[in-house]
Amino acid sequence: MNNQHMARRGTLVALLAVPALVLSACGGSAGQSGAAGSSDRATQMYAWVSHESDREQWQAFVDAATKANPDFRLTFDGPSFNDYFTKVKTRMLGDDAPCILTTQAARAQELDGILSPLDDLMKAEGVDASMYNAAMMEGMTVNGSVVALPYDAEPDVLYYNRALFAEAGLAEPGLDYTTEQFLSDAKALTGDGRWGLAVKPAMMDNAPGALAHAFGGAVSDGGAVTLAEPDYVDGVQFAFDLVAVEGVAQAPNAADGDGPSQGAFTSGTAAMLFDGPWMYGTFEAQLGDDLGVAVVPSPTGTPLGVVQGSGFGIAKNCPDKEAAFKVLKQLVAPEVIGAVASVRGTVPSVASQMDQWAEGKPEDSVAAIEALLDNGTPLVTTPAWNQMTTSFIQYSPEGFRGTRTAQDILTSISQAAG
């Protein structure tokens, strides 16, 4: 699972809360030291550690890199995801700060002040940027410089319940799924206490953001917020109308989070749900063979995916960036990314490793993911992204209930974000 989406899995499965941890390559633990030497800092990573699943995620990277190179060494610690993007800015200023840090592509712009450009280090170490998903690399590029290397590439997808489609006599979504057909299917699947779709209050990993990108919109362009541009507005309004006009879903509340919608989908009271590939394992555990993955519908039927994901960067104040990069490049080596994809379910950022993720999954579900990646656009944001997403959660219930338009809400958010 991926970054904040690992935390979202916790809405459906009970995860053990743990304090911030420091784990060694052999799985032991150690306390944080005071003023760490430059060589020690080069083998330390600051990461989000919300719960046991996060810890296992980072340990999977350590284990895979150690298997490839027995001399590999890396320790990590950090706060919960909810606190990470606030605390990392202060932590990276410390004299004992770890050299390596985790980031999302969507937050790379926000962390520009603490992430070091990697272009020269990549050239010196022979790391070819073209091996990684192009949309993710664009998301990890700030002011023309690569500031992190991605380990996953996760397009928003449309999950659906195969059994409910069959029960309604509907053909399952193909790779040319249109919004017209999607709406027709959602209407046919609604009734008798069941909804065609479940929606959340959030923008991304949800109907509004996924559909806005499928309509050809983007969050930003050249550093300017473009939420209020026509294509983005049209996609979000289409999502709002699924509730307010078409009646194929229930309006969420701002405080809902992901839990109610995900629970409705896994319980069979909603037939479809927009979310990310990081939820596949959790949903499969609940639905088994009934779980299907489809492309995000678009007006033309062309699958357009908005690609999110995370990776590793180096702090600007790292005293030995060369040593730190030698560690970082092992974390994003193809065989390490593939090994983690196999055991953790992250969609790999390196296309050659897709078989590791695809093993055991239905061919049509894998084809949907690959189609969205092949036609993927990056989620490039601005430093105000956290403010924008928080405001959308606050206002979206009004949009879903039809009391405010997408144009009104998105214009208000854009103006506040500057």
DAURWO-V742484 format. One record per pair of residues at least 24 apart in sequence whose C-alpha atoms are under 7 Angstrom apart, sorted by the first residue. I is the first residue (numbers start at 1). J is the second residue. Records with the same first field share a line. If there is no record, write none. Layout:
I = J + J
This chain:
1 = 278 + 344 + 345 + 346
2 = 278 + 309 + 310 + 346
3 = 310
4 = 81
5 = 278
6 = 53 + 54
7 = 50
8 = 258
9 = 279 + 282
11 = 258 + 259
12 = 259
15 = 51 + 52
16 = 51 + 52
17 = 51 + 52
18 = 51 + 52
20 = 49 + 77 + 78 + 79
21 = 76 + 77 + 78
22 = 75 + 76 + 77
23 = 75 + 76
24 = 74 + 75
25 = 62 + 63 + 66 + 73 + 74 + 75
34 = 96
35 = 95 + 96
36 = 96
38 = 319 + 320
41 = 96 + 97 + 98 + 99
42 = 98 + 99 + 100 + 320 + 323 + 324
43 = 73 + 74 + 75 + 324 + 327
44 = 74 + 75 + 76 + 98 + 99 + 100
45 = 75 + 76 + 77 + 98 + 99 + 100 + 101
46 = 76 + 77 + 78 + 98 + 100 + 101 + 102
47 = 76 + 77 + 78 + 101 + 102
48 = 78 + 79 + 80 + 81 + 84
49 = 77 + 78 + 79 + 80 + 81
50 = 79 + 80 + 81
57 = 344
60 = 340
61 = 331 + 336 + 340
64 = 336 + 339
65 = 330 + 331 + 336
89 = 114
92 = 315
99 = 314 + 315 + 318 + 324
100 = 312 + 313 + 314 + 315 + 324
101 = 312 + 313 + 314 + 315
102 = 311 + 312 + 313
103 = 310 + 311 + 312
104 = 309 + 310 + 311
105 = 136 + 139 + 140 + 308 + 309 + 310
106 = 139 + 308 + 379 + 380 + 381
108 = 140
109 = 142 + 381 + 382 + 383
110 = 382 + 383
112 = 142
114 = 315 + 316
115 = 147 + 313 + 314 + 315 + 316
116 = 147 + 314 + 315 + 316
117 = 145 + 146 + 147
118 = 146 + 147
119 = 145 + 146
121 = 322 + 325
131 = 350
132 = 349 + 350
133 = 349 + 350
135 = 307 + 376 + 377 + 378
136 = 307 + 308 + 309 + 378
138 = 378
139 = 378 + 379 + 380
147 = 313
148 = 311 + 312 + 313
149 = 311 + 312 + 313
150 = 309 + 310 + 311 + 312 + 349
151 = 310 + 311 + 332 + 337 + 348 + 349
152 = 309 + 310 + 346 + 347 + 348 + 349
153 = 307 + 308 + 309 + 347 + 348 + 349
154 = 276 + 277 + 307 + 308 + 309 + 347
155 = 276 + 305 + 306 + 307 + 308 + 372 + 373
156 = 205 + 210 + 274 + 275 + 276 + 305 + 306 + 307
157 = 274 + 275 + 276 + 277 + 293 + 294 + 295 + 296
158 = 272 + 273 + 274 + 275 + 293 + 294 + 295 + 296
159 = 272 + 273 + 274 + 292 + 293 + 294
160 = 271 + 272 + 273 + 291 + 292 + 293
161 = 271 + 272 + 290 + 291 + 292
162 = 290 + 291 + 292
163 = 290
164 = 271
173 = 294
174 = 294
175 = 295 + 303 + 368
176 = 301 + 302 + 303
177 = 297 + 298 + 301
178 = 297 + 298 + 299 + 300 + 301
179 = 297 + 298 + 299
182 = 297
186 = 248
187 = 248
189 = 271
190 = 248
194 = 269 + 270
195 = 248 + 249 + 269 + 270 + 271
196 = 248 + 249 + 270 + 271 + 272
197 = 248 + 249 + 270 + 271 + 272 + 273
198 = 249 + 250 + 261 + 264 + 265 + 270 + 272 + 273
199 = 249 + 252 + 261 + 273
200 = 252 + 257 + 258 + 261
201 = 252 + 253 + 254 + 257 + 393 + 396 + 397
202 = 392 + 393
203 = 389 + 392 + 393
205 = 274 + 275 + 276
206 = 274 + 275
207 = 239 + 274
208 = 235 + 236 + 239
209 = 236
210 = 296 + 306
211 = 235 + 236 + 296
212 = 236
213 = 306
214 = 296 + 297 + 298 + 304 + 305
215 = 298 + 299
219 = 380 + 381
220 = 380 + 381
223 = 382
225 = 414
227 = 410 + 414
228 = 407 + 410 + 411 + 414
233 = 406 + 407
236 = 406
237 = 405 + 406
240 = 399 + 400
241 = 400
243 = 400 + 401
244 = 400 + 401 + 402
251 = 397 + 400 + 401
252 = 397
253 = 397
254 = 393 + 394 + 397
278 = 345 + 346
292 = 365
293 = 365 + 368
294 = 365 + 368
295 = 368 + 372
303 = 371 + 372 + 375
304 = 372 + 375 + 376
305 = 372 + 373 + 375 + 376 + 377
306 = 376 + 377 + 378 + 379
307 = 376 + 377 + 378 + 379
308 = 378 + 379
384 = 417
388 = 413 + 417
